Amino acid sequence: MKTHPSQLNPKVLIVDDEPFNLKVLKQILQDHYRLSFAKNGMDALELVKTEQPQLILLDVMMPDMTGFEVCAKLKADPNTQNIPVIFVTALSDENDEATGLTHGAVDYITKPVYPAVVKARVKTHLSLVRAENLQRTHLELIQRLGRAAEFKDNETGLHVLRMSHISRILALRLGFNEAFCDDLLNAAPMHDIGKIGIPDNILLKPGRLDDDEMAIMKQHPQIGADILDNSSSSLIQLAHSVALHHHEKWDGSGYPLGLKGESIPIEARIVAVADVFDALTNKRPYKEAWSVADTLVEIKNQSGRHFDPEVVQALTESLDEIVTTIAQWKEL
């Protein structure tokens, strides 16, 4: 009994001007994927808009528009540039393969095709697509969870977006590689996740907290760390460090552990500056917004006491870039 692909199976678009080739690929893939077919480049580009395939098998030598040209158009469009393209072609010269990869293809299958090869290549690249989608979802959930905590005491939640971008800029200025800086961008929004566990009557109090209330407020770094503890994800581990240590101070007078100087993880030292810079330069229920100039003076005054002097220097050197970058998320 022939099986039919589930509606949950990935969509694959097959593009070839020869009906025989379309038939061969259909026989190979039809039991495992939802298939669409196009006989030329223009039809393929139109189908991509409506079908939204997860993968495209694309012939190279077609009339009117070659596969290379189709691929170039797909990669030039933000809506389609992430769809992986595998060239399926009779061209077998190394230069042809290099040309295809230069145009943005992820793989190259030569004709005549072998079913096992086609199945393996398609499966591999769709697995990569799923992994990339999972990573994007992972990051988005982290960002949204960070904003959820911020909504308790910041109506728009834009603070976490601004301070995370400030953190990335500072990390780059300090010489960290792109991978670390990108991870910090995505971990920084979790710095105050522990505020979820702080009672609203304390978190939303418009006046100054008394000693007992402040003692409760100071529990939020540990609460955040407990929420993020014991993860195998390096990104969550970084967020754990930021959540636990972002209220430590360079001179050892911070909390919750009273760490001092370089014993405070660098990611937390960076986030501490970014957090305070954004908090001071934006209006809060208990204060008006400070000017950038006044904020910089205050942070410089706290260099060597509250803040790591090198991070403060990075802030000074990156100020124009920071102001320009965060302007798009200003409070209304």
LINZI-V204548 format. One line per field, one symbol per residue. burial: + if it has 16 or more other C-alpha atoms within 10 Angstrom, else -. A space follows every 10 residues. Layout:
BEGIN
burial: ???
END
This chain:
BEGIN
burial: ----+----+ +++++++--- ++--++-++- -+++++++++ +--++-++-- --++++++++ ++---+++-+ ++-++----+ --+++++++- +-----+--+ +-+++-++++ --+----+-- ++--++--+- --------+- -++--+++++ ++++--++++ ++++++++++ +++------+ ++++++++++ ++++++++-- -++------- --+---++++ +++++-++-- ----++++++ ++++++++++ ++-+++++++ +--+++++++ +++++-++++ ++-------+ -+--++--++ -++++++++- +++++--++- -+---+---- --
END
